[in-house]
Amino acid sequence: MKKNIISGGAAVLFGLLIALGPQFIFKICEPADDRLMFCFWVGRAEIAVGILIAALGVAIILLSDVKIQLGLTLGIFMSAIVAISFPQDIFLDLCKHEGAVCQKVTFPALMVVCGLLAAGAVFNLIYLEKKTKS
């Protein structure tokens, strides 16, 4: 029970950081001339994925079946991979200005947060897989 509170709580924390970070902590670029910048759309996409990750974390806390937690953790891992792909110009066009705030702060911060989340999900997957075999 304690393990799923820790792993679920971490997923909620990282999910909220992914969703709210580009908006409030490591802010994306401000609109120029009332036009939305490319990084604005990355921030919006990260909100959706971050909320999904946080919801999966809540489900891990509430559901005690190990096999369900395994599936939820796999969902968190896959969502982290999607979230890390947004700042890498795979799905959305990104700002090409190397000096922009999004290139220097927002995108690297998102990649670190998403990378840590993906790594934590892998460790939790290994732990839960061992738990199902015992």
N, CA, C and O atoms as a DFTB+ gen file, in Angstrom:
536 C
 N C O
     1  1       0.827      -1.199       0.000
     2  2       0.000       0.000       0.000
     3  2       0.869       1.260       0.000
     4  3       0.593       2.220      -0.719
     5  1       1.922       1.237       0.817
     6  2       2.786       2.409       0.909
     7  2       3.505       2.668      -0.413
     8  3       3.695       3.820      -0.801
     9  1       3.903       1.600      -1.104
    10  2       4.619       1.736      -2.375
    11  2       3.740       2.395      -3.435
    12  3       4.215       3.243      -4.190
    13  1       2.450       2.010      -3.501
    14  2       1.602       2.628      -4.527
    15  2       1.268       4.075      -4.183
    16  3       0.977       4.860      -5.086
    17  1       1.301       4.447      -2.923
    18  2       1.103       5.857      -2.574
    19  2       2.313       6.676      -3.029
    20  3       2.165       7.786      -3.543
    21  1       3.503       6.121      -2.836
    22  2       4.711       6.831      -3.259
    23  2       4.777       6.933      -4.777
    24  3       4.999       8.019      -5.314
    25  1       4.585       5.809      -5.480
    26  2       4.687       5.852      -6.942
    27  2       3.531       6.642      -7.559
    28  3       3.734       7.389      -8.516
    29  1       2.341       6.485      -7.028
    30  2       1.207       7.251      -7.533
    31  2       1.347       8.732      -7.234
    32  3       1.037       9.572      -8.078
    33  1       1.814       9.054      -6.034
    34  2       2.033      10.454      -5.668
    35  2       3.098      11.103      -6.533
    36  3       2.964      12.261      -6.928
    37  1       4.155      10.357      -6.828
    38  2       5.201      10.885      -7.707
    39  2       4.645      11.139      -9.107
    40  3       4.971      12.147      -9.734
    41  1       3.808      10.227      -9.593
    42  2       3.205      10.414     -10.919
    43  2       2.294      11.640     -10.935
    44  3       2.288      12.401     -11.903
    45  1       1.528      11.829      -9.867
    46  2       0.663      13.016      -9.780
    47  2       1.521      14.278      -9.779
    48  3       1.222      15.234     -10.495
    49  1       2.585      14.283      -8.978
    50  2       3.466      15.442      -8.898
    51  2       4.104      15.757     -10.249
    52  3       4.088      16.905     -10.693
    53  1       4.664      14.742     -10.901
    54  2       5.293      14.960     -12.200
    55  2       4.262      15.344     -13.259
    56  3       4.537      16.188     -14.112
    57  1       3.083      14.733     -13.212
    58  2       2.031      15.085     -14.164
    59  2       1.619      16.542     -14.032
    60  3       1.442      17.237     -15.032
    61  1       1.468      17.003     -12.800
    62  2       1.119      18.413     -12.582
    63  2       2.265      19.330     -12.994
    64  3       2.033      20.431     -13.494
    65  1       3.488      18.883     -12.786
    66  2       4.640      19.680     -13.207
    67  2       4.704      19.785     -14.730
    68  3       5.047      20.841     -15.263
    69  1       4.379      18.705     -15.429
    70  2       4.343      18.736     -16.889
    71  2       3.209      19.640     -17.371
    72  3       3.382      20.408     -18.317
    73  1       2.056      19.547     -16.721
    74  2       0.895      20.337     -17.150
    75  2       1.050      21.815     -16.819
    76  3       0.727      22.670     -17.644
    77  1       1.537      22.125     -15.635
    78  2       1.563      23.512     -15.170
    79  2       2.921      24.195     -15.313
    80  3       3.000      25.423     -15.297
    81  1       3.976      23.419     -15.450
    82  2       5.315      23.987     -15.564
    83  2       5.466      25.004     -16.680
    84  3       5.934      26.115     -16.429
    85  1       5.078      24.656     -17.928
    86  2       5.233      25.635     -19.014
    87  2       4.354      26.871     -18.840
    88  3       4.620      27.906     -19.451
    89  1       3.334      26.779     -18.033
    90  2       2.437      27.913     -17.831
    91  2       2.917      28.839     -16.719
    92  3       2.747      30.055     -16.810
    93  1       3.525      28.268     -15.654
    94  2       3.819      29.062     -14.468
    95  2       5.262      28.999     -13.981
    96  3       5.765      30.001     -13.471
    97  1       5.945      27.876     -14.116
    98  2       7.263      27.722     -13.509
    99  2       8.371      28.027     -14.516
   100  3       9.117      28.990     -14.340
   101  1       8.484      27.220     -15.565
   102  2       9.452      27.465     -16.635
   103  2       8.650      27.878     -17.863
   104  3       8.424      27.089     -18.781
   105  1       8.235      29.126     -17.850
   106  2       7.240      29.675     -18.774
   107  2       7.681      29.637     -20.238
   108  3       8.853      29.808     -20.574
   109  1       6.696      29.406     -21.076
   110  2       6.906      29.487     -22.514
   111  2       6.956      30.951     -22.929
   112  3       6.658      31.844     -22.136
   113  1       7.333      31.184     -24.171
   114  2       7.462      32.559     -24.695
   115  2       6.095      33.257     -24.694
   116  3       5.051      32.627     -24.863
   117  1       6.140      34.548     -24.504
   118  2       4.935      35.373     -24.572
   119  2       4.550      35.587     -26.038
   120  3       5.428      35.608     -26.902
   121  1       3.261      35.745     -26.336
   122  2       2.838      35.993     -27.716
   123  2       3.460      37.289     -28.258
   124  3       3.581      38.285     -27.545
   125  1       3.846      37.244     -29.527
   126  2       4.412      38.424     -30.177
   127  2       3.394      38.981     -31.161
   128  3       2.881      38.252     -32.010
   129  1       3.104      40.270     -31.048
   130  2       2.159      40.926     -31.962
   131  2       0.808      40.223     -31.988
   132  3       0.205      40.079     -33.051
   133  1       0.330      39.788     -30.834
   134  2      -0.949      39.085     -30.697
   135  2      -1.032      37.807     -31.522
   136  3      -2.125      37.327     -31.821
   137  1       0.105      37.263     -31.885
   138  2       0.146      35.972     -32.584
   139  2       0.633      34.915     -31.599
   140  3       1.534      35.158     -30.797
   141  1       0.024      33.751     -31.677
   142  2       0.447      32.665     -30.803
   143  2       1.714      32.039     -31.367
   144  3       1.812      31.750     -32.560
   145  1       2.667      31.841     -30.488
   146  2       3.944      31.249     -30.882
   147  2       3.782      29.731     -30.961
   148  3       2.838      29.169     -30.405
   149  1       4.706      29.079     -31.652
   150  2       4.676      27.623     -31.755
   151  2       4.761      26.970     -30.375
   152  3       4.116      25.952     -30.123
   153  1       5.551      27.555     -29.496
   154  2       5.711      26.968     -28.174
   155  2       4.418      27.039     -27.356
   156  3       4.242      26.261     -26.418
   157  1       3.520      27.952     -27.697
   158  2       2.215      28.013     -27.038
   159  2       1.487      26.684     -27.197
   160  3       0.880      26.184     -26.250
   161  1       1.550      26.118     -28.396
   162  2       0.840      24.865     -28.664
   163  2       1.513      23.675     -27.980
   164  3       0.841      22.717     -27.597
   165  1       2.818      23.732     -27.827
   166  2       3.509      22.705     -27.051
   167  2       3.026      22.763     -25.600
   168  3       2.764      21.729     -24.985
   169  1       2.913      23.964     -25.067
   170  2       2.416      24.124     -23.700
   171  2       1.009      23.579     -23.532
   172  3       0.700      22.946     -22.522
   173  1       0.156      23.825     -24.518
   174  2      -1.220      23.307     -24.467
   175  2      -1.239      21.781     -24.531
   176  3      -1.990      21.137     -23.798
   177  1      -0.424      21.210     -25.397
   178  2      -0.366      19.746     -25.507
   179  2       0.150      19.127     -24.216
   180  3      -0.319      18.068     -23.799
   181  1       1.116      19.788     -23.586
   182  2       1.661      19.265     -22.328
   183  2       0.631      19.318     -21.206
   184  3       0.667      18.484     -20.301
   185  1      -0.282      20.281     -21.248
   186  2      -1.358      20.330     -20.247
   187  2      -2.171      19.043     -20.317
   188  3      -2.440      18.418     -19.292
   189  1      -2.559      18.650     -21.520
   190  2      -3.394      17.452     -21.687
   191  2      -2.662      16.200     -21.218
   192  3      -3.228      15.386     -20.489
   193  1      -1.413      16.045     -21.631
   194  2      -0.659      14.850     -21.254
   195  2      -0.364      14.855     -19.752
   196  3      -0.426      13.807     -19.109
   197  1      -0.050      16.008     -19.195
   198  2       0.225      16.101     -17.761
   199  2      -0.984      15.743     -16.916
   200  3      -0.853      15.071     -15.893
   201  1      -2.158      16.188     -17.336
   202  2      -3.384      15.840     -16.606
   203  2      -3.642      14.337     -16.692
   204  3      -4.056      13.720     -15.710
   205  1      -3.400      13.750     -17.856
   206  2      -3.553      12.299     -18.007
   207  2      -2.608      11.562     -17.058
   208  3      -3.020      10.617     -16.386
   209  1      -1.361      11.981     -17.000
   210  2      -0.381      11.339     -16.113
   211  2      -0.810      11.475     -14.652
   212  3      -0.719      10.516     -13.885
   213  1      -1.275      12.661     -14.267
   214  2      -1.730      12.861     -12.888
   215  2      -2.932      11.967     -12.571
   216  3      -3.020      11.409     -11.477
   217  1      -3.847      11.832     -13.518
   218  2      -5.019      10.968     -13.306
   219  2      -4.598       9.504     -13.163
   220  3      -5.145       8.781     -12.331
   221  1      -3.637       9.069     -13.962
   222  2      -3.133       7.696     -13.836
   223  2      -2.457       7.502     -12.473
   224  3      -2.559       6.430     -11.878
   225  1      -1.772       8.531     -11.983
   226  2      -1.158       8.465     -10.654
   227  2      -2.197       8.325      -9.559
   228  3      -2.005       7.554      -8.619
   229  1      -3.299       9.061      -9.666
   230  2      -4.389       8.939      -8.693
   231  2      -4.959       7.521      -8.729
   232  3      -5.253       6.937      -7.686
   233  1      -5.113       6.975      -9.932
   234  2      -5.635       5.611     -10.057
   235  2      -4.699       4.596      -9.414
   236  3      -5.161       3.624      -8.816
   237  1      -3.392       4.807      -9.527
   238  2      -2.435       3.899      -8.877
   239  2      -2.617       3.945      -7.363
   240  3      -2.546       2.914      -6.694
   241  1      -2.851       5.129      -6.829
   242  2      -3.052       5.255      -5.382
   243  2      -4.331       4.545      -4.941
   244  3      -4.347       3.881      -3.905
   245  1      -5.390       4.683      -5.718
   246  2      -6.697       4.169      -5.317
   247  2      -6.888       2.674      -5.573
   248  3      -7.631       2.018      -4.843
   249  1      -6.234       2.129      -6.591
   250  2      -6.430       0.728      -6.962
   251  2      -5.284      -0.109      -6.444
   252  3      -4.119       0.232      -6.651
   253  1      -5.602      -1.203      -5.770
   254  2      -4.562      -1.982      -5.103
   255  2      -4.134      -3.237      -5.869
   256  3      -3.136      -3.855      -5.496
   257  1      -4.845      -3.632      -6.917
   258  2      -4.459      -4.813      -7.678
   259  2      -3.150      -4.548      -8.418
   260  3      -3.023      -3.549      -9.127
   261  1      -2.184      -5.439      -8.252
   262  2      -0.850      -5.238      -8.805
   263  2      -0.873      -5.225     -10.334
   264  3      -0.162      -4.436     -10.957
   265  1      -1.677      -6.083     -10.932
   266  2      -1.725      -6.128     -12.399
   267  2      -2.342      -4.854     -12.977
   268  3      -1.928      -4.394     -14.041
   269  1      -3.316      -4.291     -12.292
   270  2      -3.895      -3.013     -12.734
   271  2      -2.849      -1.905     -12.580
   272  3      -2.711      -1.056     -13.461
   273  1      -2.120      -1.910     -11.474
   274  2      -1.065      -0.919     -11.280
   275  2       0.016      -1.048     -12.351
   276  3       0.582      -0.048     -12.794
   277  1       0.297      -2.272     -12.760
   278  2       1.270      -2.508     -13.826
   279  2       0.809      -1.848     -15.128
   280  3       1.595      -1.193     -15.812
   281  1      -0.452      -2.026     -15.456
   282  2      -0.998      -1.397     -16.658
   283  2      -1.024       0.117     -16.573
   284  3      -0.720       0.804     -17.548
   285  1      -1.388       0.642     -15.405
   286  2      -1.404       2.094     -15.209
   287  2       0.000       2.678     -15.316
   288  3       0.190       3.744     -15.901
   289  1       0.985       1.977     -14.751
   290  2       2.371       2.437     -14.835
   291  2       2.869       2.394     -16.271
   292  3       3.624       3.271     -16.691
   293  1       2.459       1.390     -17.024
   294  2       2.815       1.345     -18.444
   295  2       2.205       2.540     -19.175
   296  3       2.842       3.125     -20.051
   297  1       0.978       2.899     -18.820
   298  2       0.343       4.083     -19.393
   299  2       1.094       5.355     -19.048
   300  3       1.212       6.253     -19.882
   301  1       1.602       5.442     -17.830
   302  2       2.399       6.602     -17.426
   303  2       3.689       6.664     -18.235
   304  3       4.095       7.731     -18.696
   305  1       4.330       5.507     -18.403
   306  2       5.566       5.477     -19.186
   307  2       5.319       5.946     -20.622
   308  3       6.065       6.773     -21.146
   309  1       4.278       5.418     -21.252
   310  2       3.976       5.794     -22.636
   311  2       3.594       7.278     -22.735
   312  3       3.967       7.947     -23.698
   313  1       2.864       7.786     -21.760
   314  2       2.496       9.198     -21.750
   315  2       3.733      10.079     -21.573
   316  3       3.818      11.155     -22.165
   317  1       4.683       9.631     -20.767
   318  2       5.931      10.386     -20.592
   319  2       6.712      10.444     -21.898
   320  3       7.327      11.463     -22.211
   321  1       6.689       9.358     -22.658
   322  2       7.364       9.340     -23.957
   323  2       6.694      10.327     -24.907
   324  3       7.378      11.048     -25.634
   325  1       5.372      10.366     -24.907
   326  2       4.654      11.341     -25.742
   327  2       4.991      12.756     -25.292
   328  3       5.252      13.626     -26.123
   329  1       4.987      12.993     -23.986
   330  2       5.267      14.334     -23.461
   331  2       6.686      14.784     -23.787
   332  3       6.917      15.965     -24.048
   333  1       7.634      13.859     -23.776
   334  2       9.020      14.232     -24.079
   335  2       9.216      14.478     -25.575
   336  3      10.171      15.144     -25.975
   337  1       8.327      13.948     -26.388
   338  2       8.465      14.144     -27.839
   339  2       7.986      15.526     -28.286
   340  3       8.431      16.015     -29.324
   341  1       7.095      16.165     -27.534
   342  2       6.583      17.478     -27.940
   343  2       7.680      18.538     -28.043
   344  3       7.715      19.253     -29.044
   345  1       8.576      18.679     -27.064
   346  2       9.605      19.711     -27.204
   347  2      10.729      19.338     -28.161
   348  3      11.714      20.071     -28.256
   349  1      10.612      18.228     -28.869
   350  2      11.671      17.800     -29.782
   351  2      11.277      17.912     -31.244
   352  3      11.912      17.290     -32.096
   353  1      10.260      18.676     -31.554
   354  2       9.892      18.974     -32.941
   355  2       9.481      17.716     -33.723
   356  3       9.713      17.629     -34.929
   357  1       8.870      16.745     -33.030
   358  2       8.417      15.526     -33.696
   359  2       6.980      15.683     -34.167
   360  3       6.677      15.397     -35.325
   361  1       6.089      16.134     -33.287
   362  2       4.676      16.262     -33.624
   363  2       4.270      17.691     -33.986
   364  3       3.386      17.901     -34.815
   365  1       4.916      18.660     -33.364
   366  2       4.546      20.068     -33.551
   367  2       5.750      20.858     -34.050
   368  3       6.886      20.561     -33.679
   369  1       5.508      21.859     -34.885
   370  2       6.583      22.759     -35.295
   371  2       6.990      23.597     -34.093
   372  3       6.148      24.069     -33.329
   373  1       8.284      23.770     -33.943
   374  2       8.783      24.525     -32.805
   375  2       9.481      25.790     -33.261
   376  3       9.812      25.963     -34.434
   377  1       9.687      26.649     -32.311
   378  2      10.415      27.896     -32.518
   379  2      11.841      27.563     -32.962
   380  3      12.476      26.672     -32.398
   381  1      12.328      28.260     -33.944
   382  2      13.686      28.029     -34.439
   383  2      14.686      29.042     -33.890
   384  3      15.865      28.995     -34.243
   385  1      14.233      29.958     -33.032
   386  2      15.108      30.978     -32.465
   387  2      15.890      30.382     -31.297
   388  3      15.318      30.064     -30.254
   389  1      17.196      30.235     -31.482
   390  2      18.011      29.593     -30.453
   391  2      18.075      30.381     -29.146
   392  3      18.332      29.803     -28.090
   393  1      17.845      31.683     -29.203
   394  2      17.903      32.498     -28.002
   395  2      16.576      32.632     -27.275
   396  3      16.508      33.292     -26.238
   397  1      15.530      32.025     -27.790
   398  2      14.196      32.152     -27.199
   399  2      14.135      31.424     -25.853
   400  3      14.851      30.450     -25.618
   401  1      13.272      31.919     -24.993
   402  2      13.096      31.329     -23.662
   403  2      12.683      29.863     -23.759
   404  3      13.137      29.026     -22.979
   405  1      11.820      29.566     -24.721
   406  2      11.356      28.184     -24.850
   407  2      12.512      27.237     -25.188
   408  3      12.540      26.102     -24.712
   409  1      13.454      27.690     -25.998
   410  2      14.594      26.849     -26.379
   411  2      15.616      26.716     -25.255
   412  3      16.260      25.677     -25.110
   413  1      15.756      27.775     -24.462
   414  2      16.767      27.768     -23.403
   415  2      16.275      27.183     -22.090
   416  3      17.052      26.566     -21.361
   417  1      14.983      27.370     -21.773
   418  2      14.484      26.995     -20.449
   419  2      13.360      25.965     -20.526
   420  3      13.475      24.875     -19.964
   421  1      12.284      26.304     -21.215
   422  2      11.069      25.492     -21.164
   423  2      11.290      24.085     -21.704
   424  3      11.006      23.108     -21.012
   425  1      11.791      23.970     -22.926
   426  2      11.935      22.656     -23.539
   427  2      12.945      21.772     -22.805
   428  3      12.654      20.596     -22.583
   429  1      14.118      22.283     -22.418
   430  2      15.027      21.436     -21.636
   431  2      14.430      20.997     -20.295
   432  3      14.613      19.855     -19.874
   433  1      13.721      21.906     -19.629
   434  2      13.100      21.538     -18.346
   435  2      12.055      20.448     -18.542
   436  3      11.986      19.502     -17.757
   437  1      11.243      20.579     -19.586
   438  2      10.242      19.546     -19.869
   439  2      10.893      18.203     -20.176
   440  3      10.405      17.162     -19.737
   441  1      11.981      18.221     -20.917
   442  2      12.644      16.957     -21.253
   443  2      13.241      16.291     -20.017
   444  3      13.229      15.065     -19.908
   445  1      13.762      17.088     -19.087
   446  2      14.303      16.524     -17.850
   447  2      13.175      15.924     -17.008
   448  3      13.289      14.796     -16.529
   449  1      12.101      16.668     -16.830
   450  2      10.977      16.180     -16.026
   451  2      10.396      14.909     -16.637
   452  3      10.153      13.934     -15.926
   453  1      10.176      14.914     -17.938
   454  2       9.600      13.740     -18.608
   455  2      10.563      12.553     -18.578
   456  3      10.137      11.408     -18.431
   457  1      11.846      12.826     -18.716
   458  2      12.838      11.754     -18.636
   459  2      12.878      11.108     -17.262
   460  3      12.954       9.885     -17.143
   461  1      12.827      11.944     -16.215
   462  2      12.789      11.406     -14.852
   463  2      11.528      10.592     -14.608
   464  3      11.573       9.547     -13.959
   465  1      10.403      11.072     -15.129
   466  2       9.145      10.339     -14.982
   467  2       9.212       8.996     -15.703
   468  3       8.785       7.977     -15.160
   469  1       9.739       8.991     -16.909
   470  2       9.854       7.736     -17.668
   471  2      10.774       6.749     -16.945
   472  3      10.476       5.557     -16.872
   473  1      11.881       7.244     -16.415
   474  2      12.803       6.371     -15.676
   475  2      12.138       5.814     -14.418
   476  3      12.279       4.630     -14.112
   477  1      11.419       6.660     -13.697
   478  2      10.698       6.186     -12.513
   479  2       9.643       5.155     -12.863
   480  3       9.435       4.194     -12.122
   481  1       8.974       5.352     -13.994
   482  2       7.969       4.378     -14.434
   483  2       8.623       3.041     -14.765
   484  3       8.062       1.987     -14.465
   485  1       9.798       3.073     -15.377
   486  2      10.506       1.824     -15.684
   487  2      10.862       1.086     -14.400
   488  3      10.678      -0.127     -14.307
   489  1      11.369       1.812     -13.416
   490  2      11.699       1.175     -12.137
   491  2      10.449       0.594     -11.476
   492  3      10.500      -0.498     -10.911
   493  1       9.338       1.308     -11.539
   494  2       8.095       0.799     -10.964
   495  2       7.586      -0.407     -11.746
   496  3       7.059      -1.347     -11.152
   497  1       7.736      -0.394     -13.062
   498  2       7.341      -1.563     -13.868
   499  2       8.132      -2.798     -13.462
   500  3       7.566      -3.882     -13.320
   501  1       9.436      -2.641     -13.275
   502  2      10.282      -3.770     -12.861
   503  2       9.856      -4.264     -11.485
   504  3       9.734      -5.469     -11.269
   505  1       9.630      -3.345     -10.559
   506  2       9.188      -3.717      -9.205
   507  2       7.854      -4.467      -9.242
   508  3       7.704      -5.511      -8.606
   509  1       6.889      -3.929      -9.991
   510  2       5.566      -4.557     -10.044
   511  2       5.611      -5.908     -10.757
   512  3       4.882      -6.830     -10.391
   513  1       6.458      -6.021     -11.764
   514  2       6.595      -7.291     -12.474
   515  2       7.159      -8.361     -11.531
   516  3       6.685      -9.497     -11.526
   517  1       8.159      -8.000     -10.743
   518  2       8.699      -8.945      -9.754
   519  2       7.645      -9.311      -8.718
   520  3       7.576     -10.454      -8.266
   521  1       6.828      -8.336      -8.349
   522  2       5.776      -8.563      -7.353
   523  2       4.711      -9.525      -7.874
   524  3       4.169     -10.315      -7.101
   525  1       4.400      -9.472      -9.174
   526  2       3.387     -10.378      -9.726
   527  2       3.890     -11.815      -9.800
   528  3       3.089     -12.750      -9.758
   529  1       5.213     -12.007      -9.909
   530  2       5.767     -13.357     -10.014
   531  2       5.960     -14.017      -8.663
   532  3       6.130     -15.234      -8.583
   533  1       5.936     -13.222      -7.594
   534  2       6.137     -13.825      -6.265
   535  2       4.835     -14.190      -5.604
   536  3       4.833     -14.706      -4.486
